[in-house]
Amino acid sequence: MSKTIVATSNAPSAIGPYSQAVAAGSMVFLSGQIPLDPSSGELVPGGVAEQADRAFANLRAVAEAAGGSLSDCVKLTLFLTDLSQFGVVNEVMARHFAEPYPARSTIEVSALPKGAQFEVDAIMVLP
């Protein structure tokens, strides 16, 4: 099976040796998105709500570049530096995803790149 590298300028460039996403057959593996402004490469201002909103928007941009949408995501992993913000992130996620929601794991971590409070990665299956 061949793989295709997905890249878009509508989401932040990779900040390490990885691709924004890799498609293999109908599956697309989207790398973690932190709340970076795609045009400046800087962390968006605000708290976890603003950061989650930007990270989900970045994820949407990569999903669309791969030929899909957030509704094609079957699995998400959310990373928070403060799990007490779980409810806030749920509210933001509900604005970006509709039922039926993808499967999801949420993990508290001690730190994220560039001092972000939130990161999301996904697996998408194209129709």
C-alpha atoms as one frame of an Amber mdcrd trajectory, in Angstrom:
protein
   0.000   0.000   0.000   1.361   3.398  -0.904   1.205   6.436   1.303   0.572
  10.055   0.423   1.878  13.000   2.396  -0.712  15.702   3.090   0.336  19.322
   3.543  -1.483  22.646   3.605  -0.532  26.244   4.289  -3.927  26.645   6.022
  -2.494  24.904   9.090   0.830  25.450  10.846   3.880  23.878   9.265   5.363
  20.928  11.084   7.761  22.041  13.838   9.791  18.843  13.640  10.570  15.884
  11.398   6.982  14.824  10.675   4.178  15.442   8.165   0.900  17.247   8.856
  -0.848  14.041   7.787  -0.210  10.784   5.982  -2.850   9.001   3.902  -2.628
   5.240   3.470  -5.498   3.888   1.425  -8.706   5.378   2.782  -7.157   6.060
   6.192  -5.551   9.391   7.043  -3.405   9.856  10.137  -3.422  13.518  11.196
  -0.504  14.689  13.314  -1.090  16.571  16.520  -2.237  20.143  16.135  -1.459
  22.720  18.765  -2.986  26.206  18.776  -0.569  27.916  16.423  -1.751  30.647
  14.088  -0.938  29.283  10.610   0.170  32.673   9.275   2.481  33.662  12.139
   3.448  30.296  13.599   2.806  31.790  17.046   0.627  30.432  19.840  -2.799
  32.107  19.848  -3.529  34.308  22.874  -6.100  33.312  25.459  -6.903  30.338
  27.592  -7.678  26.731  26.850 -10.972  27.564  25.062  -9.226  29.790  22.510
  -6.395  27.302  22.174  -8.711  24.335  21.622 -10.718  26.313  19.071  -7.566
  27.122  17.065  -6.228  23.559  17.301  -9.534  22.132  16.027  -9.520  24.710
  13.192  -5.986  23.597  12.291  -7.106  19.954  12.358 -10.029  20.858  10.059
  -7.627  22.489   7.578  -5.450  19.369   7.408  -8.510  17.099   7.108  -9.783
  19.189   4.207  -6.370  19.157   2.534  -6.564  15.351   2.689  -9.942  15.411
   0.940 -12.109  14.899   4.010 -13.715  16.786   6.864 -13.901  16.557  10.633
 -17.002  14.398  10.219 -14.736  11.737   8.661 -12.637  11.479  11.847 -13.111
   8.165  13.609 -10.649   8.637  16.501  -9.295  11.671  18.357  -6.708  11.951
  21.067  -6.848  15.114  23.161  -3.907  16.251  25.259  -4.436  18.767  28.077
  -1.906  20.217  30.491  -4.734  20.687  33.018  -7.470  18.055  33.096  -9.678
  20.397  35.132 -10.293  22.145  31.764 -11.972  18.984  30.399 -15.451  20.566
  30.402 -14.260  23.666  28.550 -12.662  21.524  25.862 -15.854  19.453  25.549
 -17.826  22.651  24.856 -15.357  23.753  22.180 -15.270  20.296  20.601 -19.076
  20.262  20.373 -18.861  23.383  18.175 -16.510  21.623  15.730 -18.007  18.109
  15.632 -21.558  16.816  15.183 -23.062  13.513  16.259 -22.152  10.784  15.830
 -18.910  11.871  17.496 -15.612  10.101  16.882 -14.111   7.823  19.499 -11.836
   9.795  21.791  -9.182   9.564  24.462  -8.206  12.493  26.687  -4.863  12.539
  28.418  -3.336  14.996  30.872   0.306  15.705  30.079   2.962  17.698  31.920
   3.832  19.895  28.929   3.149  20.449  25.238   5.257  22.057  22.481   5.651
  25.847  22.613   3.887  25.994  25.984   0.475  25.086  24.534  -2.279  23.967
  26.890  -4.036  21.750  24.318  -3.229  19.426  21.416  -5.371  17.133  19.265
  -4.526  14.400  16.773  -6.887  12.258  14.714  -7.444   9.268  12.500  -9.773
   9.855   9.581 -11.356   7.406   7.146 -12.252   8.851   3.761 -15.566   7.783
   2.207
